[in-house]
């Protein structure tokens, strides 16, 4: 007679619901839980950024709208910003930033497994800017996708890339934050045109077994009910492009600045605290805080709320203004090259943007 599986071994049984074979312990046997999979660390192997050649100063803006250098500087901390040429698009800046990041990491484009591009001003609605970048970069092995989270875009993209590396799905991920906000700026609106600028930054993440390095914690948040505080009304399926939408200037960014200020400070401070708790760190463990460069007043208010000294906050808003998804990665690359980020240092990036979205990441070098 042929024995059944259950007769062959008392260690093996069958789930009557699924028919699947399963182990059954001996009487009195204490089962040992399966060990949790060991997640890999996502180490920042290289960074780079690129901005347009054209510099638009506060004095230049005085010729466009009713404003002044003193008014802009006092309220925003901005002195100048970079503006793309008419024939330049997001992928142009993303390409050069990516090439610099890859060179810094010492790897070729063919080694990249995934490209994640954070942007709300891509070359076109589709294909994705990440796919355009993949082709132009020659990263023929890489999957590609875009992330749209406004000014929090790079934080969202970095957190997403970290998951792919941690699970072992990919070994090398290129993360890019790029915006060409000048193309959706209403240059008659002094409340927004003095703030916005263009640029791109990129980081190469690589898998590592060293759990003490790399992205050690991340936190993401959102509140879609506040979307009308920062948005572009037309250009999507809700209000497609038409003569009327153009005449009504609906293809430009709209912002409720006063509402954004209060929420941004609170949510960015919250994000830093959440990241620190997740990483089991204290504020004094942070070598450098790199906040989204939206407004100097927001940066200072966030640092004050956190009880964090401004001498350990990286600020370059005076040179580049608000490049949205690109601000934190541009600032990180500048900070590294200025010698402000060294081996063993903990850096926290934090941002707030359209969506509304917010988030932070902690990186140990």
N, C-alpha and C positions, 0 to 999 in steps of 0.2 A: 504494500500500500504506500502511496506517495504521501509524505508528511506535509502538513501545511506549514506556512512560515512561523506561526505561533508555536507549533510543536518543535520546530527546529531549534529555536532559541528563546528563552524566557526574556531576553533583553529586547526582543522585537515584537511590536504589536501593530494592530491596524486600527486607524480611526474609522469607526463605523459610518461616520457621515461623509468622509471624503474618500475612503478607501486607500489613503496614503499610508505607507509604512512608517511607524514611529517607534522610538525606543521606550521601553518600560523598565524601570529599575527593579532590582531584586527586593524582596521584602526587607525592610530595615535599612535599605541603602539610601544614603544621602546624596542626592544629585548635585553635581558641580555645575554652576552656570557657565555658559559659553563666555569666553573673554570678549569684551567689547573691542570692535575693530579700532586699531590705532590710526587716528587721523594724521595726515601729513600737514606740515606747516607751509604756508604760502609766504615765501621770502621775496622781498623787493630786491631784484637783482640789478635793476637799472632804471633810470629816469631820464626824461628829456622834455623840452618844450619849444614852442615856436610861436611867434607873434608877427603880425604884419609890420612892414617897414614904416608905414605912414603913422606919424604921431599927431594926435589932435589935442592941443593944449586947452586949458581953461580960457586963455586969451582968444583962441580960435572960436570957442563956443560963444564968446561975447558978441561975435559978428553974426551968429545964427539965431540966437534967442535972447530974451531979456534976462540976462544973468551977469555974473561977474566972477572973477577969479576968487575974490574974497568970500563971496556967498557959497560957491562950490566947495572951496577948501574948508571953510568953517563947518559946513553941514555934512560933508562926505569924506574929507581927507584926501580927495582926489586932486591931482595936479595935471595929469595927462593920461591919455588912453591910446591904444593902437586900433587902427581902423583898416579893414580889408579893402583892397582895390576892387573896382566893379566886376572884374573877371575872376576874382578869387572866391573859393567856396570852402566849406568845412574840411573836405578831404585833403585840400592842399596843405593846410596847417597840420592836420592830423598825420599826414604822411611824413613831414619833416620831423615832427615831435617823436613819432614812432621810430624813425631811423636813428635818431639820436639816443633814444632809450635802448634800442637793441645794441647799438655800438657800445653804450655804457655797460650793458650786461655782458658784452662779448659773445653774442650769439647771432645767428643768421635768421632771416625771416622764415626760412624753411623749417626751422625748429619750433615755430609757434603752433600750438594746438588749437587755440581759441582766441578770437579777437572780440572784445566787448567795448563798444563805443558809446559813451554817454553824450547825448546832444538833443537839443530841441530845434536846432537850426541846421539840420543835415543838408546835403547837396540837393536832395529831392525827397518826396514822400516815400518812394521806393524806386529801385532797390535801396536797402539800408546803406548808410554811410560806412558801416563796418564791412559790408561786401565790396563796396567801391575801394575802400582802403586795402582790403585783402588782395584784390587784383593789382592795385598800384604798387603795393609793397612786395608782391611776389611771394606771399605767404600761402602757397598753394595747398598746404596740408590743413590749414586752419578752418574751423567752423567760425561763423561770424554772426553777431547780433547787436542791435542797438538797445540802449536803455534810455527812457525819457523820464527824468525825475527833476527837471529844472536845475536849479543851482546845486541841488543835492546829488546830481547825476554821477559824479565821479565816486562819491561815497557808496552809492547804490551799486555801481559797476564793480568797484573794488570788493565789496562784500559778496557779490555774486560770483566773481572770479575765485574768491577764496574757497567757496563751497565746492567748486569743480576740482580744485587742487586737493582740498582736504579729503575728499572721498576717493581720490586716485583716478578720477575720470580723465584729467589732463595734467600734464607735467609743466607746461609753459603756457601762460596766458598773457596777452598784451591788453592792457586796460588803458583806454584813452578818454579824456574829457576834452571836448572841443565845441566852441560856439562862434558863430559869426552874427552876433546880435545887431550889428549895424544894419543888417539887411531887414530887420523887423523893428527898427527904431523909428519913432515919429520925431523927426528932427525939428518939429514945431512945438513939442511938448517938453518944456524945461524940467519938468518933474522926473522924466525918465532919460532924456537924451544925454544929460550930463553924467549919468551913471554907467552906461553900457559900453562894452568894448568887445574886441575879438581876440581869439588866441586858442592854443591847444597845448595840452600836456599829456605825457604818456608814461606808463610804468610797466615794467616787465616783472611778472610774478613767476617764481619757479618753485616746484615742489622740493621740500627738504624734510629730513627726519629729525632735524634739530627743532624741538618744540619750544625752545627758548628764544627763537628768532622769528621774524615775520609778522604777519597780521595776527595779533594775539586775541583780539576781540572786536566785535562790530555791533552796531545797533542801528536799526532803521525804524522810522515812524512816518505816519501820514495822516492827514485830515482832509478828505475830499470835500467836505462841506464848506471849506474856505477857498475853494478853487477860484472863485470870482475875484479874489483879492489880488491875483497875479495870473494873467492869462492873455492869450491872443484869440479873439473871438472867431475869426474867419480862417478859411483855408482847409478845413476838414469837412467831414460829411454833414455836420450840423449846418454850417453856413459855407457852402462851396464858393469858390471864386466867381464873382460876377461883376458887372459894371457897377451895380449898386454897392456891393461890399467894398470895392475899391474907393468909390466916391465917399463912402462913410468912414473910411480910414480904419476898417476893421481888421486889416492884415498887419497891424502894429501891436506891439506889446502894450498891455494896460496894467496899471498897478495902483493899488490903494496903499500908498507908502506908510501912512500913520498906523494902519492896522497891521501891516507886515512887520514894522519895527518891534512892536510889543511882543508879538508871537515869536518872532525870530530869536530874540534874546532869551526868552524863557525856554524855548525848545532846544536851542543850541546848548544852553547850560545843562538842561536835562540829558541831552545826548552824551555830553562829556561824562556826567556822573554815572550814567548807565554803562558806558564803556569801561570806566574805571572799576565799577563793581564787577562786571563780567570778567575783567582781566585780573581782579584781585590786586589792584593798584591804588595808590593814594595820589592826591594832586601833586605832592612833592616829588613823586616818582617821574613826573612828566618833564622831560628836558625841554620840549618845545611844543607849544600849542599852535596849530595852523588852522585858523578859522576861515570860513568863506569870506572873501574880500568884497562884501556888498556895500559896506558903509563903515567908516571908522568909528562912528558913534555906537553902532551895533556891536562892533568888536570890543570896544572899551567897556560897554555895559555888560556884555557877556563875561568878560574877564572879572569885572567887579563882582558880579553875582556869584561867580565861582570862587572868589577870593584868590584869584590867580594874578601874579605880578605881570605887568605889561612887558617887562624886559625879557620874559620867556614866551612872549606871543609874537609870532612872525607876521609882519605886515609889509606888503608891497603894493597896497592899493593906490599909493601916490603915483606909481608908474604905469599900472595896467588897468586900473578901475575894476569894474565888475565884468569878468568874462564867464560868469555863470558856472557851468560844469567844469570849466578849466581852471578856476581860481586856486583850488587847493593843491592840485598837482603841479601847477606852475610854481606856486609858492614852495612846495616841497623840494622841487628840483633846484630852485634858487638857494634855498636854505642849505641843502647838501653841498652845493658847489661853493658856498660861502663858509663852509667848515662848521656850521652850526648843528650838524647831525653827525655823530660819530658812533663807532661800534659800541653796542651796549645801550645806547640812548633809546628812550621811549618817546615817540612822537604821536600826538593825537590830532587827527584831522576831523573837523566838524563843519557841517553846512546846513543851510536851510533854503528851501526854494519852492518853486511853483508846484502845485498839487493839492494842497500844500504838502511838502515832504521835508523830512529832516533826518539827520543821522550822523554817526561818528564811527571812526575806526582807530584802534590803537595799534601801532607798529613798533616792534622792538628791533633795532638795527644790530 
